[in-house]
Amino acid sequence: MRIPLLRRQVLSALLMPMLSAPIGGAAGQSAPLVQSRFFETSDGVRLHYLQAGPPGAHVLVFIPGWTMPAWIWAPQIAAFSTRYRVVAFDPRGQGDSAAPAWGYNQNRRGQDIAELIARLQPHPVVVIGWSLGVLDALAYVHTHGDAMLAGLVLVDNSVGEEPAPVLVAHRTYRAPPASHEAAMRRFVDGMFHRPQPAAYLERLTQATLHTPEAACRELLSYPVPRSYWREAIYSTTKPVLYVVRPGFAAQAENLQRNRPDTETALFTNAGHALFIDDAARFNALVASFLRRRVWP
């Protein structure tokens, strides 16, 4: 199904201001036609994704972070859909996907990605995961291998490499504010280094509230050791681009040193949502990686 007219207009409004130097197109071109798709998982949950780009083109699958909606990838949908088929996923409990009371663990989230990829043609695909999406992508690799992957782009989260990150607890739940909504508002505000429009921050905050509070906490405590993620990334032979801020710089250095076919990039003047704060640099890095290492 296609997005109803009002929602399509909202998406276009989000995409147009962010459309700069698209891959394979001229700056300022029209926003891409974005389609809304749903599928039902093997455990009966209706999940949603956005899709844009030419049929039959190589596929990029974008996985957002904790509680984030698929449309946060708007600058990437605009840029990459001129050349690739872009799929931006709403994981269970996020965006326009259903929010059941179950399935907020690494095994189920990895399975959801596997069932999404199984629907997409052609194979293999490049998975681009940010924040919690890094762990979800690695959970997919851990349980399903890399036969359906052409490459991985992992953005600003630990991959289980040394040294362990210094994260005592998720900052959203430290010194809890008066309400869950206030906590999520603080979380959204803290994702960016560069100022963002108030209306954009409000839309993101409202989107985070779709994820049940209990699920928010469950997603922050996957019951596996750090070695689980390291095993996954070292198990794949596909090209990897690891894009991080300084907190993960040492992990990036060790990963590049110890794992063949790894590229890294450091963003020192961007917030956690670095692909928004510096979309032009991020998009250029990914485009270069795809052209040189994945689909020459």
C-alpha positions as CSV (number, residue, x, y, z in Angstrom):
1,M,0.0,0.0,0.0
2,R,1.0,3.6,-0.5
3,I,1.1,6.2,2.2
4,P,-2.2,8.1,2.4
5,L,-2.0,11.7,1.0
6,L,-1.6,13.5,4.3
7,R,1.2,11.2,5.6
8,R,2.9,11.4,2.2
9,Q,2.8,15.2,2.4
10,V,4.4,15.0,5.9
11,L,7.1,12.7,4.7
12,S,7.8,15.0,1.7
13,A,8.0,17.9,4.1
14,L,10.6,16.0,6.1
15,L,12.6,14.9,3.1
16,M,12.7,18.1,1.1
17,P,14.7,20.3,3.5
18,M,17.3,17.6,3.9
19,L,17.8,16.9,0.2
20,S,21.4,18.0,-0.5
21,A,23.8,16.5,-3.0
22,P,21.9,13.3,-3.6
23,I,23.8,10.3,-4.8
24,G,23.6,10.2,-8.5
25,G,21.3,13.2,-8.7
26,A,21.3,17.0,-8.7
27,A,20.8,18.9,-5.5
28,G,17.3,20.3,-5.0
29,Q,15.6,17.6,-7.0
30,S,12.1,16.5,-6.1
31,A,11.7,14.3,-3.0
32,P,11.5,10.6,-3.8
33,L,8.2,8.7,-3.9
34,V,8.2,6.9,-0.6
35,Q,6.0,3.8,-0.2
36,S,4.7,2.4,3.1
37,R,4.8,-1.4,3.4
38,F,3.8,-3.9,6.0
39,F,4.4,-7.6,6.6
40,E,3.5,-10.1,9.3
41,T,6.2,-11.9,11.2
42,S,6.3,-15.5,12.1
43,D,5.1,-14.7,15.6
44,G,2.1,-12.7,14.3
45,V,3.3,-9.1,14.6
46,R,2.6,-6.5,11.9
47,L,5.8,-4.6,11.1
48,H,6.3,-1.6,8.9
49,Y,8.9,-0.3,6.6
50,L,9.4,2.6,4.1
51,Q,10.6,2.0,0.6
52,A,11.9,4.2,-2.2
53,G,14.1,3.9,-5.2
54,P,14.1,2.0,-8.5
55,P,12.8,-1.6,-8.6
56,G,15.6,-4.2,-9.2
57,A,18.3,-1.9,-7.9
58,H,20.7,-3.0,-5.1
59,V,19.0,-2.8,-1.7
60,L,20.0,-0.8,1.4
61,V,18.2,-1.7,4.6
62,F,18.4,1.0,7.3
63,I,17.7,0.0,11.0
64,P,17.1,2.8,13.4
65,G,18.1,3.1,17.0
66,W,16.3,2.6,20.3
67,T,12.7,3.8,20.0
68,M,13.4,5.7,16.8
69,P,11.1,5.6,13.7
70,A,12.2,4.6,10.2
71,W,11.7,8.2,8.9
72,I,14.7,9.5,11.0
73,W,16.7,8.2,8.0
74,A,15.0,10.9,5.8
75,P,18.3,12.4,4.5
76,Q,19.5,8.9,3.5
77,I,16.2,8.0,1.8
78,A,16.5,11.2,-0.2
79,A,20.1,10.7,-1.1
80,F,20.4,7.0,-1.8
81,S,17.0,6.3,-3.5
82,T,18.2,7.9,-6.7
83,R,20.6,4.9,-7.2
84,Y,19.5,2.2,-4.8
85,R,16.3,0.7,-3.5
86,V,16.2,2.0,0.1
87,V,14.3,0.3,2.8
88,A,13.9,2.0,6.2
89,F,12.6,-0.4,8.9
90,D,10.4,0.3,11.9
91,P,11.4,-2.5,14.3
92,R,8.7,-3.9,16.5
93,G,7.4,-1.4,19.0
94,Q,8.7,1.5,16.9
95,G,7.4,3.9,14.3
96,D,4.3,2.5,12.5
97,S,5.0,-1.1,13.5
98,A,2.8,-2.9,16.1
99,A,3.9,-2.8,19.7
100,P,3.2,-6.2,21.2
101,A,4.0,-7.2,24.8
102,W,6.8,-9.6,23.6
103,G,9.8,-9.9,21.4
104,Y,12.1,-7.2,22.7
105,N,15.2,-9.3,22.8
106,Q,18.2,-9.8,20.4
107,N,16.9,-13.2,19.0
108,R,13.5,-11.9,18.0
109,R,14.8,-8.6,16.7
110,G,17.4,-10.4,14.6
111,Q,14.6,-12.8,13.3
112,D,12.5,-9.8,12.4
113,I,15.4,-8.5,10.2
114,A,15.8,-11.9,8.6
115,E,12.1,-12.0,7.7
116,L,12.2,-8.5,6.3
117,I,15.3,-9.3,4.2
118,A,13.6,-12.5,2.9
119,R,10.9,-10.3,1.4
120,L,13.3,-8.1,-0.5
121,Q,14.8,-8.7,-4.0
122,P,17.4,-8.7,-5.2
123,H,19.7,-10.3,-2.7
124,P,22.1,-9.8,-1.0
125,V,21.5,-6.5,0.8
126,V,23.6,-4.0,2.7
127,V,22.3,-3.5,6.3
128,I,23.0,-0.1,7.9
129,G,22.3,-0.1,11.6
130,W,22.6,2.8,14.0
131,S,22.8,2.6,17.9
132,L,20.6,-0.3,19.0
133,G,20.3,-1.1,15.3
134,V,24.0,-2.1,15.4
135,L,23.1,-4.8,17.9
136,D,20.0,-5.9,16.1
137,A,22.1,-6.2,12.9
138,L,24.8,-8.2,14.7
139,A,22.1,-10.4,16.3
140,Y,20.9,-11.2,12.8
141,V,24.4,-12.1,11.7
142,H,24.9,-14.2,14.8
143,T,21.8,-16.3,14.2
144,H,21.5,-16.2,10.4
145,G,25.0,-15.8,9.1
146,D,25.9,-13.4,6.2
147,A,24.7,-15.3,3.1
148,M,22.0,-12.6,2.5
149,L,24.4,-9.7,3.1
150,A,26.6,-7.8,0.7
151,G,28.0,-5.6,3.5
152,L,27.4,-3.9,6.9
153,V,27.5,-0.3,8.0
154,L,27.5,0.0,11.8
155,V,26.9,3.4,13.3
156,D,27.9,4.6,16.8
157,N,27.5,1.6,19.1
158,S,29.8,-1.0,20.5
159,V,30.6,-4.1,18.5
160,G,31.9,-6.0,21.5
161,E,35.5,-5.2,20.6
162,E,38.0,-3.9,23.3
163,P,38.0,-1.7,25.2
164,A,34.5,-2.0,26.7
165,P,32.6,1.3,26.5
166,V,32.2,3.3,29.8
167,L,28.4,3.2,30.0
168,V,27.2,2.6,33.5
169,A,23.5,3.0,32.6
170,H,21.5,4.5,29.8
171,R,21.5,8.3,30.5
172,T,17.7,8.5,29.8
173,Y,17.0,6.6,33.0
174,R,19.7,8.2,35.2
175,A,18.1,10.6,37.8
176,P,14.7,9.9,36.3
177,P,12.6,12.9,35.6
178,A,8.9,13.2,36.5
179,S,7.6,11.0,33.7
180,H,8.6,8.7,30.9
181,E,7.7,11.3,28.4
182,A,10.1,13.8,30.0
183,A,12.8,11.2,29.9
184,M,12.2,10.6,26.2
185,R,12.2,14.3,25.5
186,R,15.6,14.6,27.2
187,F,16.9,11.6,25.2
188,V,15.8,13.1,21.9
189,D,17.3,16.5,22.7
190,G,20.6,14.9,23.6
191,M,21.0,13.1,20.3
192,F,22.2,16.1,18.4
193,H,25.2,18.3,18.4
194,R,23.8,20.8,15.9
195,P,20.5,22.6,16.7
196,Q,17.4,21.0,15.2
197,P,14.0,22.6,14.6
198,A,11.7,22.4,17.5
199,A,8.9,20.8,15.4
200,Y,11.3,18.0,14.3
201,L,12.4,17.3,17.9
202,E,8.8,17.2,19.0
203,R,7.9,14.7,16.2
204,L,10.8,12.5,17.2
205,T,9.7,12.6,20.9
206,Q,6.2,11.7,20.1
207,A,7.5,8.8,17.9
208,T,9.5,7.4,20.8
209,L,6.4,7.2,23.0
210,H,5.0,4.5,20.7
211,T,7.4,2.1,22.3
212,P,5.9,0.8,25.6
213,E,7.9,1.9,28.6
214,A,8.5,-1.7,29.7
215,A,9.8,-2.5,26.2
216,C,12.1,0.5,26.4
217,R,13.8,-0.9,29.4
218,E,13.9,-4.4,28.0
219,L,15.6,-3.2,24.8
220,L,18.4,-1.6,26.9
221,S,19.3,-4.9,28.6
222,Y,19.8,-7.7,26.0
223,P,20.7,-10.8,28.1
224,V,24.0,-11.7,26.3
225,P,27.7,-11.0,27.1
226,R,29.7,-8.5,25.0
227,S,31.4,-11.4,23.4
228,Y,28.2,-12.2,21.5
229,W,28.5,-9.0,19.4
230,R,32.2,-9.6,18.8
231,E,31.6,-13.1,17.7
232,A,29.1,-11.9,15.2
233,I,31.2,-9.2,13.6
234,Y,34.2,-11.5,13.3
235,S,32.1,-14.3,11.9
236,T,31.3,-12.4,8.7
237,T,33.7,-12.0,5.8
238,K,31.6,-9.2,4.2
239,P,32.9,-5.6,4.0
240,V,32.2,-3.6,7.1
241,L,32.1,0.2,7.6
242,Y,32.2,1.2,11.2
243,V,31.3,4.9,11.8
244,V,31.7,6.2,15.4
245,R,32.2,9.2,17.7
246,P,35.3,9.4,20.0
247,G,33.7,7.1,22.6
248,F,34.1,4.1,20.3
249,A,37.3,5.3,18.6
250,A,39.5,2.7,20.3
251,Q,37.1,-0.1,19.4
252,A,37.2,1.1,15.8
253,E,41.0,1.1,15.8
254,N,41.1,-2.5,17.1
255,L,38.4,-3.7,14.8
256,Q,40.3,-2.3,11.7
257,R,43.5,-3.7,12.9
258,N,42.2,-7.2,13.7
259,R,39.5,-7.8,11.1
260,P,40.3,-7.7,7.3
261,D,37.9,-5.8,5.1
262,T,37.0,-3.2,7.7
263,E,36.9,0.5,7.2
264,T,36.3,3.0,10.0
265,A,35.4,6.7,10.2
266,L,35.4,9.1,13.2
267,F,33.0,11.9,13.7
268,T,34.3,14.3,16.3
269,N,31.8,17.2,15.9
270,A,28.5,15.4,15.7
271,G,26.0,14.0,18.2
272,H,24.8,10.4,18.5
273,A,22.5,11.0,15.4
274,L,25.6,11.8,13.4
275,F,23.9,10.9,10.1
276,I,21.6,13.9,10.8
277,D,24.1,16.2,12.3
278,D,26.5,15.7,9.3
279,A,24.4,14.1,6.7
280,A,26.6,15.2,3.8
281,R,29.7,13.6,5.2
282,F,27.9,10.4,6.3
283,N,26.2,10.0,2.9
284,A,29.5,10.5,1.1
285,L,31.3,7.9,3.2
286,V,28.6,5.3,2.7
287,A,28.4,6.1,-1.1
288,S,32.1,5.6,-1.4
289,F,32.1,2.4,0.6
290,L,29.3,1.0,-1.6
291,R,31.0,1.9,-4.8
292,R,34.5,0.7,-3.9
293,R,33.9,-2.3,-1.6
294,V,30.4,-3.7,-2.1
295,W,29.1,-3.1,-5.6
296,P,32.1,-1.7,-7.7
